[in-house]
């Protein structure tokens, strides 16, 4: 709402008068709100509206019918289901108009536009729950995604009220699309979705350049490097769900990227660990310690985020026994609150944290090593301990329904460990009977015998009357309708779902490990020497020096390589019996000193042009008129005040004190482009939250032209321009070396 609009009303209610108030909303405008009220809330009879609302909610909540359990458990379940159905929410007026992410008005002709996609949270359980009982809405969600891609430039990541907030990491709309596609939910333009997924996965996001070049994000590059690498890798794997049916080259590429998690696993500690750009592990390292290398947690809570390849992770960590021991230690190791005291990390069992999303799949992982009884124990413990029908009955932030969706699925007896696979992992069903009334007209029922308090363990199971030994439930078995029944007990049946063929599975993709390109300097005034290493035995390194993708006929690496000019080096491993590795890429730059200029009539400060331009990248601002010009002492956006959509172009000259190589940095929210002597040195373009990029340039002492282009498209705003060079530590470029030429 506008900060300039305020209203105050006083009513005389001394004689037991009631004040009736109706409110209608529209993001399009007042006329839209008025139409919405006339169509949806024409009456003033409160009781009629109350009854209609109750009927509408009962219809929605009636999609799942629960019998048995305690009254408190049923109340907790239906409260959780209610929470799960609040978001995403409809974002289109009755006349089919809605406000796009570009602040323009659109007409929803063949779909319902939705908003509130808190995807870092909800891709895990809420959206998989919707693939079972809200398939029609799932199609509408994805159509809304594609509309955002059309008018906003990308699929959403964390979208609220038509605005992309970039509030968290990853790009999990890819997971939602992949999960729906894999389960046969495809009432949208699949080809368009596939292309949009690839575009977002390759976009300019925090750490993406290093991620695509090295296969991981170095810890010195940006915060949350471990979590970003793991989540990017999963989201990239999600593309394979569609690529498998559309493009063989993309299928292999995104499967390779789905293996990037391996690059951060440290065998010596047994954890995912921050790594530098020259392949050195971060020291010191304590897996219990909260750090800015991990998102809202520690290494215990993030090391198992490899949903796309749990079996591969188990092998990497030493096999079934060691993986089971790792889980046991995770649940048993008490938290040192001096090392870990994050507000988001609540609902703890040892290092497990139910109150924050990264832990949500972990209790189900025992199934993958044939210890399903331990999953049953932990899942029932979590439901009993951290959920209730009291005001504090959800552990942690509800997060747009994710916390409650975890409970809904788990109470029914299964969970979506890997959105994008067409099965669920079985846990410990809570009720005597749960019936899902599906949109296709079928019903699927989960029944239990001998269930109740203290009886968390599955003794045996049957599916449609036949003995069932697997610890997974296929999505199609649910959609076909039928019945699964579990016999429960107070003691674990340690022989149930033990065999390899009865456990959850991952789709194995065998590829060679990635090489490492080692160097002393990536840009230099003199020749540069590089070395290429690999851990793979009996493997061959092939490389190119022209930027092309290496193949088996490319140059074979045998000795260090000397580079005398700017070169893009790409290296790849080939090994019999395996798919080729992902190609590591590095751009080596042979620098030449740019000559100083001799400008006349210099005055202090930089010139600027100011626009109010909607932009997803700076080039979009060209069509907008210049609203203001002037001179400013420093690169600064403070004069924009509380404006949220604007752009600046700063230009002038910078006085370089000493000849040599300089590193320039631009930290911006949203995009920025930094030029020296007409050459693009720092590319930090596109719509994103605050992130820093840098580039190197060799400059002779004296005057050099400098230009910075910046745009802001709502939300937080940041601009900081820094440099370092001969005799200079990294610092903000001072105003006393910035000048311009005055021209009439």
Buried (B, 14 or more C-beta within 10 A) or exposed (E): EEEEEEEEEEEEEEEEEEEEEEEBEBBBEEEBBEBBBEEEEEEEEEEEBEEEEEEEBEEBBEBBBBEBBEEEBBBBBBBBBBBBBEBBEBBBBBBBBBBBBBBEEBEBEEBBBBBBBBBBBBBBBBBBBBBBBBBEBBBBBBBBBBBBBBBBBBBBBBBBEBBBBBBBBBBBBBBBBBBBBBBEBBBBEBEBBBBBBBEBBEBBBBBBBBBBBBBBBBBEBBBBBBBBBBBBBBBBBBBBBBBBEEBEEBBBBBBBBBBBBBBBBBEEBBBBBBBEBEBEBBEEBBBBBBBEBBBBBBBBBBBBBBBBBBBBBBEBBEEBEEBBBBBBEBBEBEBEEEEBEBEBBBBBBBBBBBBBBBBBBBBBBBBBBBBBBBBBBBBBBBBBEBBBBEEEBBBBBBBBBBBBBBBBBBBBBBBBBBBBBBBBBBBBBBBBBBBBEBEEEEEBBBBBEEBBEEBBBBBBBBBEEEEBBBBBBBBEBBBEBBBBBBBBBEEBBEEBBBEEEBBBBBBEBEBBBBBBBBBEBBBBBEEBBBEBEBEBEEBBBBBBBEEEEBEEEBEEBEEEBEBEEEBBBBBBBBBEEBBBBBBBBBEBBBBEBBEBEEBEEBEEBBBBBBBBBBBBBBEBBEEBEEEEEEEBEBBBBEEBEEEBBBBBBBBBBBBBEEBBBBBBBBBBBBBBBBBBBEEEBBBBBBBBBBBBBBBBBBBBBBBBBBBBBBBBBBBEBBBBBBBBBEEEEEEEBEBEBBBBBEEE
